Amino acid sequence: MPAQPIDPLEGPKTALSGRVVTMDAARRVFPDGVVYLEKGAIVAVTDRAAPAPDGFADVKMINTGGTIYPGLIELHNHLSYNALPMWSVPKRYTNRNQWAGIPEYRKLISGPMQVLGKTAGLLPAVVRYVESKCLLGGVTTSQGIELFSNAGSRRYYRGIVRNVEQTDQADLPEAATKIADVDASDIDSFYHRLLRQSCFLLHLSEGRDSAAREHFLALRKPDNTWAITDALAGIHCAGLQSEDFSVLGEHEGAMIWSPLSNLLLYGETAEVSAAKSAGITMGLGSDWAPSGSKNLFGELKVARIMSQHLNGLFSDREIVEMATVNAASILKWENVIGSLKEGMRADLLVTAGASGDPYEALLKSSENDIQLVVINGIARYGTPDLMGKCGATGESVNVGGTARQVFLDQKTGDPAVGKISLGDARATLEDALSRLPDLARELEKPTAPSAAPLGLTAHRETVGWSLVLDEIEETGVEMRPRLPFLSHVHTGPDRVPLEMQTLHAAGATPLSAMLQPIKLDPLTVADDVNFLPTLLSQKNLPGFIVEGLKLAY
């Protein structure tokens, strides 16, 4: 049986009016425009005064009263970790291997994630919650959640938010984010694997020192050619120097920028001035909740603050491009999503207001300003009024004191996830995180089954799925290819990443003895009283970022 699309293309005929920011090749903006949708696609984008396309004469126009943009595309996120709160980074680091194995990281991030990922019954709640977090931040495409079954097979979650790693659709070629260990350790194997990809999102040079830079230099082959193609999109690239960006640009490689996560951990981010000078196409990613923005909506704000500090390096339009047309181009999806024009998939974001510069308006908007999110022509999140007019009335949710609805029904969705509401997911995770030591103790019993969270017995996954936690355990595939480096600072004698050596060392303290109850990370900044105080108190944030964040939020 052929693979089925994530969402069948059967959305209703809909006409949404408002200011329309197309992000098409001409970057047209219709001050008073209409986007016509049918069966998951955009039929036409016109001025309101223009005649309706064929078949839409009797379709009642829905006045959004706001500005319509393409849906936001996020190219770097560890979604499953977004249930965890922000980490108060204890010191300034210079590369990833300095913090990924410390006891505090195990206590606050990797340990809790092991419990959430392996405790029976919790997986549907994690998936439902973190995907909804994307929707409430205007994201329509992100990286998916990979699952592992007790039979040993791997799969990716088929969710409502588009998953760049699994689409099952020829016009949306799937991006790779992992590579088999055997290929990851050999430059020629890695290069030939890269040649077979349309897009490979690779963690690259995570840090600011020479050790981080070596991850890029390892892409140079013995014959002095480079294992770089137009498929390669380096995530972070914080350790690259100007000449490195020139090499990346010459080979048509791309870059995914996560400025806030870089700043929180290293006090600096990538040399984006050099990246721009080299003609690098740039996308954005918020990385994850423990050391990043709450959502891509927030990461856009940080990118703007950085740009302003660099004497207006990027225009507001260029920053919006990073989360729309640039991201689509990196994925090789530019003919399907990323802009609003005839024939494209109907992925839309609507924000309140239709005055002033539309790009500046988006970057200055708050989560409360998000009025509607549409994916594949189906209204998934928005105000009760607009959701009702789109025929997708769903579960009520409060965002910063304002009423919203989220519509999570999906014909092709995961059966276990489909049974649980956002409210149930929130309650389940709040309970689980309050009982971390007890749940860890159950997992540590070699003959005892994992305990199910209270009240979730009916939602257990019959196939025994758990989360694939690439960050903290060996899985047979590599997110950060371990190519031959110039030194041996990155790995131990068995080439096992240092964080895994620490986590699995003999005599390591059991998780049940070190974990403490923690709070579930709220869905939005608007509902997180601790977000801004925690963020502004971070030790590594430069002063100009602190002042910019105060204004941005």
Secondary structure, DSSP 8 states (H G I E B T S, - for coil): -----SS-S----EEEEEEEE--STT--EEEEEEEEEETTEEEEEEETTS---TT-TTS-EEEEEEEEEE-EE---B-GGGGGS------S--SBGGGTTTSHHHIIIIIHHHHHHHHSTT-HHHHHHHHHHHHHTTTEEEE---EEE-TTS-EEE---SSEETTB---TTS---B--EEHHHHT-HHHHHHHHHT-S-EEEEE--BSSHHHHHHHHTTB-TTS-BS--TTEEEEE-TT--HHHHHHHHHTT-EEEE-HHHHHHHHS----HHHHHHTT-EEEE--B-GGGS-SSHHHHHHHHHHHHHHTTS-S-HHHHHHHTTHHHHHHHT-TTTSSS-STTSB--EEEEE---S-HHHHHHH--GGGEEEEEETTEEEEE-HHHHHHTT---EEEEETTEEEEE----TTS-HHHHT--HHHHHHHHHHHHHTHHHHHHHHH-TTS-----TT-GGG--TT--EE--TTTS--SEESS-----SSSSSB-TT--BHHHHHHT-TT---HHHH--------SSGGG-TTHHHHHHT-TT--HHHHHHHHHH-
